[in-house]
Amino acid sequence: MTLKRLLTWRAKTKNFRGVKLITEYIEAALGRAKYEIIEDEEPYYGEIPELEGVWANGKTLEECRHNLAEVIDGWLVVRLKRGLPIPPIGEHRVEELKRLEV
């Protein structure tokens, strides 16, 4: 299950608070992204230092940012599915969903 499907499901079940929390978390994480230009076909590289293993690259900065958002999406789904903790990003936390069943 992708985060997009999760958000759609959450919206259909009228739990907009959960959708808002997750969306705000992703935006906050993107706000902390560190970008650099590397020697590669896709020279723009971005990572979220607070989220271990979360990185992406792209041909443009916009593509890199888009790819990074998708990586965060997948990272959150895996952590929710496995019941793993999700570190806070500033004041943003994803605590309401303890475990995702698929």
N, C-alpha and C positions, 0 to 999 in steps of 0.2 A: 504494500500500500504506500503510495507516495504521499507526501505531506499535502499536496493539492487535493487528493482524494479525502484525506483526513479532514482538511479544512472544509471541504464541501459537505462531508458527513456531519461535522460539528455544526455547520451553518444550518443544515436541514433539521438537526435536532435542537435548533434554537439555542445552542450554547455559544453565543457570540463572544462571551468573555474569553473562552478558550481560544477562539480564532484570533481575537485581538491580542492575547498574550503571546501566541506563537508568532504572529506577524510582527509585533513590536520587537520580539526577541531577535528575529532574523534581521530586521532593519538596524537594531542596535549593534548586532554583530558586524554587519556590513560597514557601519560607521567606525568600527575599530580596525577595519582591514588595513593591512600594510601592503603596499604595491611596489613593485620594482620592475625594471626592464631587464630581461635576460637574453642571452644568445640562444634563440630557438625560433622555429617556424611561427610559434605563437609567443611573441616576446613579452607580453604583459603577464606578470605573475602576481597573484594576490594570496594572502593567507590571513587567518584570524588567529593571532597569538594565543588567545585564551582557550581556543578550541583545538586541542591536539589532533593533528592529522587533517585539518580542514584547510585545503588550498586548491587553487585552480589557476588556469592560464587562458589566454585568448589572444586573438590577432589585434584587438583594440582594447582599450581600457573598459569600454562599455561591455564588450563581450566577456572580458575577464570578470567583471562585476556580476554579470548575469550568470555565468558559470559558477561563480563562488556562491551565489544565492542558491543555486540548485544543489551544490555540494552540502551546504548547511541544511537544506531540506532533507536530503538523504541521511545525513548524519543524525538529525533529530529523530527521524523515523526509526533508525536502527537503535538508538539509545532508548527511545520510548518502548519499542518492541521488546528489547532485552531487559527492561527495567533498570537501566543504568542511570546514574545521576547525570544531570545536565548542569554544568557550571553556570553561575549567574554572569550576565554581561551587564556590568554596572548595577542598576536597580532592577533590571529585567530578569525574571526567572520563569522557568517553565516547571511548575511543581504540581499543578492541578491534575495533569494526566500522569498517573504513576506508571501505568503499563499499557501498551497498545497491543490488542489482540487482533491478529489478522487471520 
